[in-house]
Amino acid sequence: MDAYVVALNSKNTEALSELATPGNDPKTEVADRVARLGGRDMKVAKLELLHEFGPDFATAHLSIRAQDGATHDEILGLSRHDGRWYITMGQNPSPSKTPASTARP
């Protein structure tokens, strides 16, 4: 979560993108987060991590405070791949499942 806040504070879209789940395309979501939260000199005020779906998935309840006193709360999905934690951001450009047909049989 520290790397997330540092990337937002510096408006570093590349660093923020590297925190996204491997294989996902986070460009749109990263741009939105930087536009809303970037460059505000934020610090982690409160962090609660919950493991509800096994050892490789977690939820981060994050509260951050900007230098001007404004606060922002968000819930981030986390997943572990090859021993490293990533934030669930973006879409997988080539999903492994095909959508169900809506045509009548």
C-alpha positions as CSV (number, residue, x, y, z in Angstrom):
1,M,0.0,0.0,0.0
2,D,3.0,2.3,0.6
3,A,4.0,1.9,-3.1
4,Y,0.5,2.7,-4.1
5,V,0.4,5.9,-2.2
6,V,4.0,6.9,-3.3
7,A,3.0,6.3,-7.0
8,L,-0.2,8.4,-6.5
9,N,1.7,11.2,-4.8
10,S,4.3,11.4,-7.6
11,K,1.6,10.9,-10.3
12,N,3.7,8.1,-11.6
13,T,1.4,6.2,-13.9
14,E,4.1,3.6,-14.8
15,A,4.8,2.7,-11.1
16,L,1.0,2.5,-10.5
17,S,0.6,0.3,-13.5
18,E,3.3,-2.1,-12.2
19,L,1.1,-2.6,-9.1
20,A,-1.8,-4.0,-11.2
21,T,-2.4,-7.7,-11.5
22,P,-0.1,-9.2,-14.2
23,G,-1.9,-9.6,-17.5
24,N,-4.4,-6.8,-16.9
25,D,-4.5,-3.6,-18.9
26,P,-4.8,-0.9,-16.1
27,K,-4.2,2.2,-18.2
28,T,-7.7,3.7,-18.0
29,E,-8.1,2.9,-14.2
30,V,-4.6,4.2,-13.5
31,A,-5.3,7.5,-15.4
32,D,-8.5,7.9,-13.4
33,R,-6.8,7.3,-10.1
34,V,-4.0,9.7,-10.8
35,A,-6.4,12.4,-12.0
36,R,-8.6,12.1,-8.8
37,L,-5.9,11.4,-6.2
38,G,-2.5,12.2,-7.7
39,G,-0.1,14.8,-6.3
40,R,-1.9,15.4,-3.0
41,D,1.0,14.4,-0.7
42,M,-1.1,11.7,0.9
43,K,-0.1,9.4,3.8
44,V,-1.7,6.2,4.9
45,A,-3.9,7.0,7.9
46,K,-5.4,3.5,8.4
47,L,-5.0,0.2,6.7
48,E,-6.9,-3.0,7.4
49,L,-6.1,-6.2,5.5
50,L,-8.6,-9.1,5.3
51,H,-7.9,-12.6,3.9
52,E,-11.4,-13.9,3.1
53,F,-10.8,-16.1,0.0
54,G,-7.6,-18.0,0.8
55,P,-4.0,-17.1,1.2
56,D,-3.5,-15.5,-2.2
57,F,-6.4,-13.1,-2.1
58,A,-7.0,-10.2,0.2
59,T,-9.0,-7.0,0.6
60,A,-7.3,-3.8,1.8
61,H,-9.5,-1.2,3.5
62,L,-7.3,1.9,3.0
63,S,-7.8,5.4,4.5
64,I,-5.4,8.0,3.2
65,R,-5.1,11.7,4.3
66,A,-3.9,14.5,2.1
67,Q,-1.7,17.3,3.3
68,D,-4.7,19.7,3.2
69,G,-6.6,17.3,5.7
70,A,-8.9,15.8,3.1
71,T,-9.4,12.0,3.5
72,H,-10.1,9.3,1.0
73,D,-11.2,5.8,1.8
74,E,-11.2,2.9,-0.6
75,I,-11.4,-0.8,-0.7
76,L,-8.8,-2.5,-2.9
77,G,-8.7,-6.1,-4.1
78,L,-5.3,-7.8,-3.8
79,S,-4.0,-11.0,-5.3
80,R,-0.6,-12.7,-4.9
81,H,1.2,-14.0,-7.9
82,D,4.7,-15.6,-7.7
83,G,5.0,-14.4,-4.1
84,R,4.2,-10.7,-4.8
85,W,1.0,-8.8,-4.0
86,Y,-0.8,-6.9,-6.7
87,I,-3.8,-4.5,-6.7
88,T,-6.7,-5.6,-8.8
89,M,-6.9,-2.9,-11.5
90,G,-7.8,-2.9,-15.1
91,Q,-9.2,-5.6,-17.4
92,N,-7.6,-8.7,-18.7
93,P,-7.4,-8.1,-22.5
94,S,-7.7,-11.8,-23.3
95,P,-10.0,-13.4,-20.8
96,S,-9.7,-17.2,-20.5
97,K,-13.5,-17.7,-20.5
98,T,-15.8,-16.9,-23.3
99,P,-19.1,-15.2,-22.5
100,A,-22.2,-17.3,-22.5
101,S,-24.4,-17.1,-25.5
102,T,-27.7,-15.2,-25.3
103,A,-29.2,-16.8,-28.4
104,R,-32.1,-19.2,-28.1
105,P,-31.2,-22.9,-28.7
